[in-house]
Amino acid sequence: MGTTQTHYVMFAVRLPFPKDDALYEPYEDNGYSRIITIHNGLTIVSDGMNSGYMFIGKVLSKGLDYEGLEITDCSPCSDEERRRVVSIIKDKFNIENPEVRVWAFTHFH
């Protein structure tokens, strides 16, 4: 397990860790930075240490390990926002019916 933690709340789809990550690199968030990496409207957080997960979607809240998370409203997003995120995921990653939902997790790196 890593020594640094980044906390996320994301509106995203959870996928298995990819075998070929070149496609995903521009979307990959830097867990050491307060700034959220956004490419084509999406961010990826993936478990490069244990290959346990990859989340693709919109970051609602992010906190570095000593900061924790801010209070985040996790109300369902609008239908328009859901369609936008699903459309980008389908288009950029060729995922037919992504099950997009709200996820809260601690990312170790």
Secondary structure, 3 states (H helix, E strand, C coil): CCCCEEEEEEEEEEECCCCCCCCCHHHECCCCCCCCCCECCEEEEECCCCCCCEEEEEEEEEEECCCCCCCCCCCCCCHHHHHHHHHHHHHHHCCCCCCCEEEEEEEEC
